[in-house]
Amino acid sequence: MNFDSTEKELQEWLKNRGRAADEKEIRTKCQNRINNAQGQHFEREILAGCGRYKDLGLAVIDKTPEPFRVMKKNPNGIFTGRFTALAQPDFQGTLKNGRSIVFEAKMTMKDRMQRNVLTDTQMRALEAHEGLGAVAAVCISIGYGFYFIPWEVWRDMKDIFGHQYVTPEQIAEYEVKFDGAVRFLEYKGKAMREAMADAWGLET
């Protein structure tokens, strides 16, 4: 048991005990925790898809670890660290034909996904990979639908859709299969599925 940590938490509780609750702050913290949990769940569903494709010999794709450096390690196991560089795309790997694949993953329970959920750094990374011939995309979940949107479509969504967000109806052709795993290399639509499988050198 970490007594220093427990004592600190107790002192913090005593300090705030008489303070009126900030409803807005509580709601924000609660929503942040919900969003974080949903994001982690979505990530696990994508990893399940990665595992499926590895088992089938179609691709080896991994979650990219964030670059992190431990600055100080305490005897109780708690450490202090910092990120050492800007984060790389969420997932990277290689398809069966030797082509690289790189994509970001984003989810929302709202009815649309904003283009700016990707940072400028993330967008520059996808542009650079796509420019070198990689399959670059954004894997998203809107509500209970799952989509794998080619980078050039995401990049140019203002020209394609007329605004800086997408709705499920607008990206229906990019919807992918889901069976507990996000099967991001398998589009639901037959024409899109066949075109992409051919372009990627896959049989799915």
C-alpha positions in Angstrom: 0.0 0.0 0.0 1.3 3.5 -0.8 0.7 5.4 2.5 2.1 8.7 1.1 -0.5 8.6 -1.8 -3.3 7.7 0.6 -2.4 10.5 3.0 -2.3 13.0 0.1 -5.7 11.9 -1.1 -7.1 12.2 2.4 -5.7 15.7 2.8 -7.2 16.7 -0.6 -10.6 15.2 0.5 -10.5 17.1 3.8 -9.6 20.4 2.0 -12.5 20.1 -0.4 -15.1 18.6 2.0 -16.8 21.8 2.8 -16.6 23.2 -0.8 -19.8 23.3 -2.8 -19.7 20.8 -5.7 -19.0 22.3 -9.1 -21.6 20.5 -11.3 -20.0 21.6 -14.5 -16.6 20.3 -13.4 -18.1 17.0 -12.3 -19.9 16.5 -15.6 -16.8 17.3 -17.6 -14.7 14.8 -15.6 -17.4 12.2 -15.9 -17.7 12.7 -19.7 -13.9 12.6 -20.1 -13.8 9.2 -18.3 -16.6 7.9 -20.5 -14.9 9.1 -23.7 -11.6 7.6 -22.6 -13.2 4.2 -21.8 -15.1 4.2 -25.2 -11.8 5.1 -27.0 -10.0 2.2 -25.3 -12.8 -0.2 -26.2 -12.7 1.0 -29.9 -9.0 0.4 -29.9 -9.4 -3.1 -28.6 -12.0 -3.8 -31.4 -9.5 -2.6 -34.0 -6.7 -4.8 -32.4 -9.1 -7.7 -32.7 -9.3 -7.0 -36.4 -5.5 -6.8 -36.6 -5.3 -10.2 -35.0 -7.8 -11.6 -37.5 -5.7 -10.4 -40.5 -2.5 -11.7 -38.9 -4.1 -15.2 -38.4 -5.2 -15.2 -42.0 -1.8 -14.1 -43.3 -3.2 -11.0 -44.8 -1.4 -8.3 -42.8 0.7 -7.6 -39.7 -0.6 -4.4 -38.2 0.3 -3.1 -34.7 -0.8 -0.3 -32.4 2.0 2.3 -32.4 3.4 2.9 -28.9 3.6 6.6 -27.9 7.3 7.7 -27.5 7.7 8.1 -23.8 10.8 8.5 -21.6 10.9 7.8 -17.9 12.5 10.8 -16.1 12.4 9.6 -12.5 11.4 6.3 -10.9 10.5 6.1 -7.2 11.0 3.1 -5.0 7.2 2.6 -4.7 6.9 1.9 -8.4 5.5 5.3 -9.3 7.4 7.1 -12.0 7.5 10.5 -13.7 7.9 10.7 -17.5 7.3 12.8 -20.5 6.5 12.2 -24.2 9.7 12.6 -26.2 8.2 13.3 -29.6 5.0 14.0 -31.4 2.8 10.9 -31.6 2.9 8.7 -34.8 -0.2 7.4 -36.5 -2.2 5.1 -34.3 -1.7 1.9 -36.3 1.0 0.9 -38.7 1.9 -2.3 -40.5 2.4 -4.3 -43.7 -0.1 -5.9 -46.1 0.3 -9.2 -47.7 1.7 -7.7 -50.9 4.4 -5.8 -49.0 2.5 -2.4 -49.0 2.6 -0.4 -45.9 -0.6 0.6 -44.1 -1.0 3.5 -41.7 -4.1 4.8 -40.1 -5.6 6.9 -37.3 -8.5 5.8 -35.2 -11.2 8.1 -33.9 -14.7 7.5 -32.4 -17.7 9.5 -31.4 -21.2 8.7 -30.2 -22.5 11.9 -31.9 -24.1 11.9 -35.3 -21.1 13.2 -37.2 -17.3 13.3 -37.1 -15.4 16.5 -37.5 -12.3 16.7 -39.7 -10.3 18.5 -37.0 -10.4 15.5 -34.6 -7.1 14.9 -36.3 -4.3 17.2 -35.4 -2.2 18.9 -38.1 0.7 16.6 -37.1 -1.4 13.5 -37.6 -2.6 14.8 -41.0 0.9 15.6 -42.1 2.0 12.1 -41.2 -0.8 10.5 -43.2 -0.1 12.7 -46.1 3.6 11.8 -46.1 2.9 8.1 -45.9 0.3 8.2 -48.6 2.7 10.2 -50.8 5.2 7.3 -50.5 2.6 4.7 -51.6 1.3 3.5 -48.2 -2.4 2.7 -47.7 -3.3 5.7 -45.5 -6.7 6.1 -43.9 -8.8 7.1 -40.9 -10.7 4.3 -39.2 -13.7 5.8 -37.4 -16.7 4.8 -35.4 -19.8 7.0 -35.5 -22.4 5.7 -33.1 -22.5 2.0 -33.9 -21.1 2.2 -37.4 -17.5 1.6 -38.4 -15.8 3.1 -41.4 -12.4 3.0 -43.1 -12.0 6.3 -45.0 -9.1 6.6 -47.4 -6.8 9.5 -46.5 -7.5 11.5 -49.7 -11.2 11.4 -49.0 -10.7 12.6 -45.4 -8.2 15.3 -46.6 -10.6 16.6 -49.2 -13.9 16.2 -47.4 -14.7 19.9 -47.8 -14.6 19.6 -51.6 -16.3 16.2 -51.6 -19.1 16.8 -49.0 -19.2 20.6 -48.8 -18.2 20.8 -45.2 -15.6 19.9 -42.6 -17.4 16.9 -41.1 -18.8 13.6 -42.3 -22.1 11.8 -41.4 -22.8 8.1 -41.7 -25.0 8.7 -44.7 -22.3 10.5 -46.6 -19.7 7.8 -46.0 -21.9 4.7 -46.3 -19.6 3.3 -49.1 -16.7 3.2 -46.6 -18.6 1.2 -44.0 -16.7 -1.9 -43.0 -17.8 -5.2 -41.4 -17.9 -5.6 -37.7 -18.3 -8.9 -35.7 -16.8 -7.8 -32.4 -13.7 -7.0 -34.4 -13.4 -4.0 -36.7 -12.7 -5.7 -40.0 -11.3 -2.5 -41.5 -10.0 -4.2 -44.7 -13.4 -5.6 -45.6 -15.9 -3.0 -46.9 -19.6 -3.9 -46.7 -20.3 -2.7 -50.2 -19.3 -5.3 -52.8 -17.9 -2.9 -55.4 -15.8 -1.0 -52.8 -14.6 -4.3 -51.2 -13.5 -5.8 -54.5 -11.8 -2.5 -55.7 -9.8 -2.2 -52.4 -9.0 -5.8 -52.1 -7.5 -5.7 -55.7 -5.6 -2.4 -55.0 -4.2 -3.9 -51.7 -3.4 -7.3 -53.2 -5.8 -9.0 -50.7 -8.5 -11.7 -50.9 -11.0 -11.0 -48.1 
